[in-house]
């Protein structure tokens, strides 16, 4: 018997996929990609959802939040606050759906996004939903070992790995408004992952 239905914010990357595998023992998990309709990168998340055999949904976010996030990117010159803003909006949006619980793939040592105890409590109180963070006790090394043992992933630079996350859409909006040079100035070089298969016994 499960503890009810759970919506997991899902990018198709290793962290959110590992979170789904950890949660499926306890909840009826639906993988939810929150997006602004800027790119069609959600298709990779839908494919990954099929590989781990969970239902998949898309939730469209308020485009005004994306515009505010781009303004934040330009004001700050770095992505942290903008991505945090979008993540909190995504959690609020998914909390409005008919699920008993919501979750994400944030890790203990993530710099962004993070979910504070105060925000989690407020989210639960205002939406009558449980917030679950299954990777919050795991550091990057532990996550990487679990991923290596259970998932097959493709790794590459953010501009080449197209997955259903906020960064990809914010990059696209910033490039549309200010040009590709602005994207390189604001976003640091780093790798992203997409899950291509799961190793099940």
N, C-alpha and C positions, 0 to 999 in steps of 0.2 A: 504494500500500500504506500502511495506517495503522500507527500505533505501538501499536494495541490499543484496548480499550474504555475509555471514560472516563465517569464520572458527574459531572455538573456540578450543584452546588446551585443551584436555579432558583426564582426568585420570579415570573417573568413580567415583571419590570421591565427597564429599559434596560441596566443594567450586566450582569446575568446573560445577557441575550439577546445583547449585543455579545460577551461572552465565548464564547458558543456559536458565533457566526459566525467568530470568530478560531480556535477549536479544531477546527472541522469539517474543515478541510483535513488535519489530522494524526491525528485520533482518530475512532473510532466513538462519537459523543456520545449519551448518554442524559441527558435533563433530569430531575432528581430534586428534588421538593419535599418537604422535611422538615417535619413538622407535629406538633402535639400533639392534633389532633382537636377543637380548640376552635371553629374556624370552618370554613366551607366555601369560603373564599376561594381554595383551590387550583384551582378551576374556571377562573379567569382564567389561571393559569399553564398549565393543560392546553390552553386555547384558543391561547395564544401559542406553545406548543410545536408545535401543528399548523401554525400560520402559517409557522414556520421549518423545518417538516418534520423534526422529530426525535422519537424515542420519548420517552415521558413516564412517569415512575413516581412514586409517593408512598411515603414512608418515615415510619412513625409513631415519634416520639421518646418517651422516657421521661417520663411526666407528672410524676414527682417532680422532674425538672429544671425544668419549668415552674413548679412550686410554689416551688422554691428561688429561681428567677429573680424571682418576684413578691416574695418576702421581701427579695431584694437591692434591688429597686426601692424598696421602702418604707424600707429602711435607708439607702440612698444619697440618695434624692430625685432621682435622675437615672438614665437608662437605660443608660449605657455598660457597666458591669460585668455587668449582667443579660443584655444582648444578646451580649456577648462570651462569656459562659458558655454560652448556648444555641448560638451558632455553633460553638464548639469541640465541644460535644456532637453537633451535627449532622454535623460532619466525621468524628468518631469513628464515628458510626452508619453513615454512608455508606461509610466505609472498610471496614466489616465485610461489605459486599456483594461480589459477585464481579466486580469491575472491576479493570483494570490500573492505572488512575489515577483520581484525584478532583480536582475543581477548584471554584473559586468565582469570584464576580465582584468581589472586593475590589480597590479601586484604590490607587494609590500614596499618595494624600492622604486616604484614609478615616480618620476618627477611630475608628469602630467599624462593623462588626467589623474586626479586623486579625488577621493570622496571623504570629506571630514566626518567625524562622528556627529557633529551638530547638523550638517546637511542631511546625512542619512536618517537621523531621528526626525527631522522636520519633514522629509519626504514621506516617511512611514506614517507620521501623524496626520499629515494633510491628505494623503491619498488612501489611507487604510490598506496599505500594502507592506509586505516585508521586503527589505533591501538586503541582498546577500552578495558578499564579495568572496567567492571561494578561493581566490589566489592571494588574498590579503596577507596570509601568513607565509607566503612563498617568496623567496628572493629570486633574482634572475638565474643564478646557477641551478637552483632546484627546478625551476620551470624548464630550463633548457634540457636538463637530464630527463625529465618526464616527457618532454616533447620528443627528444631523440628516441626514447623507448616506445613511444606510442603513435607518433605522427610522421608522415612524410611531408616536407615543406619545401617550397621554393623561396630562396632568399635573394634579395637584390636591393638596389637603391630605390628610395621612395618614388623617384620620378619614373621608374621602370616597373615597379610592382604595383599594379592597380588593384587595390582592394577597397572594400566598402568601409572607409573610415573618414572621419572629419577632415583629416589633414589633406587628403586628395582633393576634396571639394574646395577647401579653403585655398589650396594652391591654385586650382583652376580659376577661382573667382579673382584672386589677387593677380594672376597673370593676365586675365581679361581686362582688368582695370588699370594695372600699372606696368604690365610687361613681364617677361620671363626673368629679367634681371632682378626685379623686386622679389621674386620668389626665392632666388638664390641668396639674396641679401638677408631675408627674414628667416628662412628655414635652414637649419644646419643639415649637413650631409649625414644620413644614417640609413641603415638597412631596414626593410620591412619584410614580412613573410606572408605567404598565402599557403593554406593547407591544400595539398594535392591528394592525400589519402590518409587513412587511419589504419593502424595495425591492430586488428582484433583477433583474438584466438578463436 
